[in-house]
Each structure stands twice: as C-alpha cells, then as structure tokens.
C-alpha cells in the first residue's frame, strides 16, 4: 500500500499562492518602494490573511529577498 501525505494534493495550490504573493509584493514594491509597503497591505490587496503570507515567508525581509531573487 502506498502512503501519501494529505497535503501532497495541495502542492500545486501552495505553489500558486506563493507565486501570487510574490507577484503582488513585487507590484507594490515597485509602485511604492520596499519601505512603504506593509505585509498587511499585501494581504489586503490579495484578500487573504496576513498569516497566509507568513506561511511562506517568516518576515518582510524574507519576502523582499524572494522578490529580488
């Protein structure tokens, strides 16, 4: 019998969410500058919880680094 973790089916959705967060963050950073954009603003623009962003990025610095790279 093959065991599959329950979250494996969610991997495409997880990757899609991460890409969505990166795109929105990039858009806002370009428009307003890194220092002027908050995690709350990114979350609000995406209509998601700020906690969702923190699933992927520990803090704003990590998100900025992901956008730049």
Secondary structure as GFF3:
##gff-version 3
##sequence-region A 1 69
A	DSSP	three_ten_helix	6	10	.	.	.	ID=ss1
A	DSSP	alpha_helix	11	32	.	.	.	ID=ss2
A	DSSP	three_ten_helix	34	36	.	.	.	ID=ss3
A	DSSP	alpha_helix	39	46	.	.	.	ID=ss4
A	DSSP	alpha_helix	50	56	.	.	.	ID=ss5
A	DSSP	alpha_helix	60	68	.	.	.	ID=ss6
###
